[in-house]
Amino acid sequence: MPHRYFYQGPLVQGAYIELSKEESQHLKKVMRTKKGAALEIINGEGSLAHATFDDQILINKVTKEPLAPKRKSLALALTEPKNLELVIEKATEIGIHSFLIFPAQKSKLRALSPNKQERIHKILISGIKQSKRLFLPTVTYYNKKEDLPKEENYLLADFDGKELQKEDKSYTFIIGPESGFTAQEVAYFKQELKALPILLSDGVLRAETAAICAAYLISL
C-alpha cells in the first residue's frame, strides 16, 4: 500500500508538487522512497491524489470526498497539554470533525501558546494520515465558555444522565478539565447551551478517558 503524505495546497491532476521540509524528510530519509514509487497525497480538504515520486512528485489522479453531512465535535476544557494532545490524537483517529477548546474555571491553563497550537496542528495531520481520513479536523480556541456557539447540539457527561439515543444528527460533547466543572458551569451548559446530560460510565473517568469515550460514542 502506498505511503500517505500531507500537502498544504490544491491537488491537481498532472501537476508537480513539493512537500514541506518535514514531509519531504520523512519521504526521503525515513521511508527511503525510491524513484518511481507510488504515493498518496492528501491536503486535508477532502482530496486524495495518487502520485509518483521522481525528482519531484507528479500527481496522476485526484479523487474528492464530500463533507460529512453530520458533524461530530468535542468541546474540550483546557487540560494539561500532554493530556489534550492525547485526546486530539485519538479523537481524530476515531473520526471527530472539530474541536472547540476553552478554559474552564478549574483549568490550570487559560490559553495555549502558538507553539502548542502548532504542535496540535501537526498531531491532527498525523492523525488523519494514520486513520486514512481525508478532511483535517478544525480547531477553534475560545477565551471563555460563554464564547462557545449556541446553535450546537450539546451533550454533557452526567451521572444522572441517560444513555445516548443514536440519531443521525450533529453532536458536540462537552468535556471538563482534570478537576471537573463547577456547579455554576454545569448549570450554564444545561440552561444556556441546552446540553443534554449523558451517562458515559458508572465510574469516575479521567478527563482524557472521558473525552475519548465521548468521541467514540458520538462517532458511531
KETOR-808592 format. One line per field, with one value per residue (C-alpha): x, y, z; residue in three letters. Coordinates in nm, 2 decimals, always signed. Example, Ala and Ser with C-alpha at 12.3 -4.5 7.8 and 13.67 -1.06 7.14 Angstrom:
2
xx	(+1.23  +1.37)
yy	(-0.45  -0.11)
zz	(+0.78  +0.71)
r	(ala  ser)
***
This chain:
220
xx	(+0.00  +0.14  +0.25  +0.04  +0.18  +0.03  +0.05  -0.09  -0.24  -0.46  -0.41  -0.44  -0.40  -0.09  +0.08  +0.41  +0.42  +0.69  +0.62  +0.71  +1.06  +0.92  +0.72  +1.00  +1.25  +1.01  +0.97  +1.34  +1.53  +1.29  +1.10  +1.39  +1.15  +1.29  +1.22  +0.91  +0.74  +0.36  +0.25  -0.08  -0.11  -0.38  -0.44  -0.70  -0.97  -1.12  -0.88  -0.68  -0.41  -0.24  +0.11  +0.46  +0.79  +1.07  +1.29  +0.95  +0.61  +0.38  +0.01  -0.15  -0.51  -0.72  -1.04  -1.26  -1.47  -1.77  -1.80  -1.99  -2.34  -2.34  -2.06  -1.92  -1.73  -1.57  -1.58  -1.28  -1.19  -0.82  -0.62  -0.25  -0.10  +0.01  -0.35  -0.50  -0.27  -0.36  -0.73  -0.69  -0.47  -0.71  -1.03  -0.90  -0.83  -1.18  -1.35  -1.41  -1.46  -1.39  -1.26  -1.37  -1.12  -1.19  -1.06  -1.28  -1.28  -1.06  -0.83  -0.47  -0.41  -0.60  -0.47  -0.23  +0.08  +0.13  +0.39  +0.14  -0.12  +0.13  +0.20  -0.17  -0.19  +0.09  -0.09  -0.41  -0.21  -0.05  -0.40  -0.57  -0.27  -0.28  -0.66  -0.68  -0.92  -0.93  -1.05  -0.84  -1.04  -1.09  -0.97  -1.13  -0.99  -1.23  -1.14  -1.43  -1.72  -1.97  -1.80  -1.90  -2.16  -2.51  -2.65  -2.48  -2.65  -2.45  -2.41  -2.26  -2.13  -2.35  -2.41  -2.78  -2.79  -2.93  -2.78  -2.74  -3.01  -2.85  -2.98  -2.84  -2.75  -2.45  -2.33  -2.09  -1.98  -1.86  -1.57  -1.43  -1.07  -0.89  -1.08  -1.42  -1.66  -1.81  -2.18  -2.21  -2.05  -2.27  -2.58  -2.47  -2.42  -2.76  -2.96  -2.78  -2.64  -2.93  -2.67  -2.83  -2.70  -2.55  -2.42  -2.07  -1.98  -2.08  -1.73  -1.53  -1.33  -1.02  -1.08  -0.88  -1.06  -1.40  -1.31  -1.20  -1.52  -1.73  -1.56  -1.63  -1.99  -2.09  -1.89  -2.08)
yy	(+0.00  +0.34  +0.56  +0.88  +1.23  +1.57  +1.87  +2.21  +2.33  +2.23  +1.89  +1.90  +1.61  +1.65  +1.90  +1.87  +1.95  +1.99  +1.86  +2.06  +2.01  +1.78  +1.56  +1.55  +1.44  +1.16  +1.06  +1.05  +0.98  +0.78  +0.58  +0.59  +0.61  +0.52  +0.69  +0.56  +0.47  +0.52  +0.77  +0.90  +1.27  +1.44  +1.81  +1.78  +1.93  +1.60  +1.54  +1.22  +1.22  +0.92  +1.03  +0.91  +1.01  +1.12  +1.43  +1.59  +1.44  +1.40  +1.39  +1.12  +1.12  +1.30  +1.19  +1.40  +1.30  +1.51  +1.67  +1.46  +1.60  +1.54  +1.69  +1.52  +1.76  +1.78  +2.09  +2.05  +2.24  +2.31  +2.04  +1.96  +1.99  +1.62  +1.51  +1.75  +1.62  +1.26  +1.33  +1.52  +1.24  +0.96  +1.15  +1.24  +0.88  +0.79  +1.03  +1.37  +1.65  +1.95  +2.06  +2.36  +2.44  +2.68  +2.75  +2.62  +2.77  +2.48  +2.47  +2.52  +2.69  +2.99  +2.96  +2.76  +2.92  +2.95  +2.67  +2.44  +2.52  +2.44  +2.11  +2.03  +2.11  +1.85  +1.59  +1.64  +1.58  +1.27  +1.15  +1.18  +1.01  +0.73  +0.68  +0.73  +1.03  +1.30  +1.60  +1.77  +1.84  +2.21  +2.35  +2.67  +2.84  +3.04  +3.28  +3.16  +2.92  +3.20  +3.23  +2.88  +2.88  +2.83  +2.66  +2.32  +2.00  +1.98  +1.67  +1.67  +1.38  +1.35  +1.06  +1.14  +1.14  +0.88  +0.67  +0.85  +0.75  +0.70  +0.97  +1.08  +1.44  +1.65  +1.64  +1.84  +1.66  +1.89  +1.75  +1.91  +1.96  +1.73  +1.86  +1.88  +2.16  +2.37  +2.36  +2.70  +2.58  +2.27  +2.49  +2.72  +2.43  +2.28  +2.61  +2.83  +2.57  +2.32  +2.04  +1.70  +1.50  +1.17  +0.88  +0.79  +0.54  +0.43  +0.50  +0.83  +0.87  +1.08  +1.38  +1.23  +0.90  +1.06  +1.26  +0.95  +0.76  +1.05  +1.07  +0.70  +0.73  +1.01  +0.88  +0.55)
zz	(+0.00  -0.09  +0.20  +0.25  +0.28  +0.36  +0.12  +0.21  -0.11  -0.41  -0.57  -0.94  -1.19  -1.40  -1.16  -0.99  -0.61  -0.35  +0.00  +0.32  +0.46  +0.73  +0.50  +0.24  +0.50  +0.61  +0.24  +0.16  +0.48  +0.69  +0.43  +0.18  -0.11  -0.44  -0.77  -0.95  -0.62  -0.59  -0.32  -0.18  -0.12  +0.09  +0.17  +0.45  +0.23  +0.10  -0.19  -0.24  -0.50  -0.65  -0.73  -0.85  -0.68  -0.90  -0.86  -0.80  -0.72  -1.01  -0.94  -1.17  -1.05  -0.79  -0.62  -0.40  -0.09  +0.01  +0.35  +0.61  +0.65  +1.02  +1.23  +1.54  +1.77  +2.11  +2.33  +2.55  +2.86  +2.87  +3.04  +3.07  +2.72  +2.71  +2.80  +2.55  +2.28  +2.36  +2.33  +2.00  +1.85  +1.95  +1.87  +1.53  +1.46  +1.58  +1.35  +1.52  +1.28  +1.50  +1.84  +2.04  +2.31  +2.60  +2.96  +3.25  +3.60  +3.72  +3.41  +3.50  +3.17  +3.03  +2.68  +2.46  +2.32  +1.95  +1.97  +2.14  +1.88  +1.61  +1.78  +1.78  +1.41  +1.34  +1.56  +1.35  +1.03  +1.18  +1.29  +0.95  +0.78  +1.03  +1.00  +0.63  +0.67  +0.40  +0.60  +0.86  +1.18  +1.26  +1.60  +1.74  +2.05  +2.27  +2.56  +2.78  +2.78  +2.70  +2.36  +2.26  +1.97  +2.10  +1.79  +1.85  +1.98  +2.30  +2.52  +2.87  +3.08  +3.39  +3.64  +3.63  +3.26  +3.02  +2.75  +2.42  +2.17  +1.84  +1.60  +1.27  +1.38  +1.46  +1.82  +2.03  +2.35  +2.63  +2.84  +3.16  +3.29  +3.53  +3.83  +3.66  +3.61  +3.88  +3.96  +3.80  +3.48  +3.47  +3.51  +3.23  +2.99  +3.07  +3.08  +2.83  +2.58  +2.63  +2.69  +2.72  +3.02  +2.91  +3.12  +2.99  +3.26  +3.61  +3.73  +3.75  +3.44  +3.39  +3.17  +2.87  +2.91  +2.92  +2.60  +2.41  +2.52  +2.42  +2.08  +2.02  +2.13  +1.90  +1.61  +1.59)
r	(met  pro  his  arg  tyr  phe  tyr  gln  gly  pro  leu  val  gln  gly  ala  tyr  ile  glu  leu  ser  lys  glu  glu  ser  gln  his  leu  lys  lys  val  met  arg  thr  lys  lys  gly  ala  ala  leu  glu  ile  ile  asn  gly  glu  gly  ser  leu  ala  his  ala  thr  phe  asp  asp  gln  ile  leu  ile  asn  lys  val  thr  lys  glu  pro  leu  ala  pro  lys  arg  lys  ser  leu  ala  leu  ala  leu  thr  glu  pro  lys  asn  leu  glu  leu  val  ile  glu  lys  ala  thr  glu  ile  gly  ile  his  ser  phe  leu  ile  phe  pro  ala  gln  lys  ser  lys  leu  arg  ala  leu  ser  pro  asn  lys  gln  glu  arg  ile  his  lys  ile  leu  ile  ser  gly  ile  lys  gln  ser  lys  arg  leu  phe  leu  pro  thr  val  thr  tyr  tyr  asn  lys  lys  glu  asp  leu  pro  lys  glu  glu  asn  tyr  leu  leu  ala  asp  phe  asp  gly  lys  glu  leu  gln  lys  glu  asp  lys  ser  tyr  thr  phe  ile  ile  gly  pro  glu  ser  gly  phe  thr  ala  gln  glu  val  ala  tyr  phe  lys  gln  glu  leu  lys  ala  leu  pro  ile  leu  leu  ser  asp  gly  val  leu  arg  ala  glu  thr  ala  ala  ile  cys  ala  ala  tyr  leu  ile  ser  leu)
***
